[in-house]
Amino acid sequence: MAHYYKEPSRTFSEFLLLPNLTTKDCIPANVDLKTPIVKFQKDEKPAIELNVPFASAVMQAVSDQHMAIALAQCGGISFIYGSQTVADQVEMVRKVKEYKAGFVVSRSNLTPNHTLRDVLALNERNGHSTVAVTDDGTPKGKLLGIVTSRDYRTSRDSLDKPVSEFMTPYSSLIYGTLGTTLSEANDLIWEHKLNCVPIVDGDQNLVYLVFRKDYDRHKENPLELLDNNKSYIVGAGINTKDYKERVPALVEAGVDILVIDSSDGFSEWQRETVQYVKANFNVKIGAGNVADKEGFMYLVESGADFVKVGIGGGSICITREQKGIGRGQASALIEIAEARDAYFEETGTYVPICSDGGIVHDYHITMALAMGANFVMMGRYFARFDESPTKKLKIGNNYVKEYWAEGSNRARNWERYDLGGKQGLLFEEGVDSYVPYAGGLRENLDKTTSKIKSTMCNCGAKTIRGLQSEARITLVSSTSLVEGGAHDVILKDGSMSAE
Ligand code: IMP
């Protein structure tokens, strides 16, 4: 006979937090949101910790290299989507790893034989006033000079004047060599009153430019998430089919952490994939998604470094409607957090859990953390920002951004939803939608974190760990049905989904 659960499964909106005593030192400025994302032993430091508990979803409409850099600058992590060719995904990972905060590859380049007319046209096109002059006009060519607006006067100079006649030649340039640190480059900028310093290799080839404004920006990122080489930390999604081809290429490109991306992770394919990665590479790997302790323990015993929790709660997800599988996100999380803590107690090994999908209000994040999540993964939240890869459109008087599910026909992510058969995707597990445009990531993240910190202070907690042990949570009502359908998005067929 089938097993029946006596309790209905519940979602975040059915709970509220009760305030605890707030001591005078418990103010938002003293709250630390650092959190582990990979497993560690008692009394050891986790190999990777986030500075804010946010991951952007493994989705075409959410996590490319731009999102990954922007989110790492704020202290979180992106998992670059795997529903693309290995080569394309590797390229995105490489771009994140090669991005040196403050060091940029020159985007405006000409040769000495170009003319002032070309310089002006390039400035107009790129919006930059600094042009690197290289022997072949490429960003990595031999550096022969630099042109800035101080080098010419459009009122006097002929537009046909060759660049070689008015550029500041290499012999007069202040430049840094490979290995120059950002703060050394900044010293050169200040000492010589420059706006930009080129960095060259031993053969005089241009490698990077460092701009004064970028250095200032870098200083604005006290929480940025860096590896030991000062590159941004980045994750990538993989599947259980082409992993023997995909994983070696991603590791080669420098990926820090992998996650198996699936709507149902309680499978032998996931075990095999985790074991393959663990046996062959020194890279962290998360697995999922699961919705109960059995699934969680199976993946923990398979060797997963973290486990992703959540089936059917995503805003664009229709898995529950299509297949009748899933569980209210809060119930799944509460049960799995309990299993994680018991496993830690028993073995001394702590396996972080990620609450994935279904975050609609900022307080849902605090609720997920209080219920035991170490970090949350969000798609809809990040899709709304400038940094997401999708188009911004104007519909009526409102700006929106496109947001489509990985299990929609649009994403055609066959591997993720096809559990091994040859039939491919015969039905969709997600919708294609719009989300309201919300501006830049940083401003929004700042608002969200300040709300979380403020609530944590209400609960008397200065750390996520403290919140998890001290939180008092009360059930309010049952609205979990809403979470089961597409919700909080405007469907492309013009109808409104449930609020
Ligand atoms: P959101 O933050 O509520 O928008 O949920 C994002 C999450 O939805 C992702 O991290 C995935 O786990 C999940 N997801 C993405 N595409 C699909 C789909 O096609 N069907 C079901 N779940 C999906």
Residues whose N, C-alpha, C, O or C-beta is under 5 A from the ligand:
A	BS01	IMP	A57 V58 G313 G314 S315 I316 C317 I318 T319 D356 G357 G358 I359 M377 M378 G379 R380 Y381 A405 E406 G407 S408 E429 G430
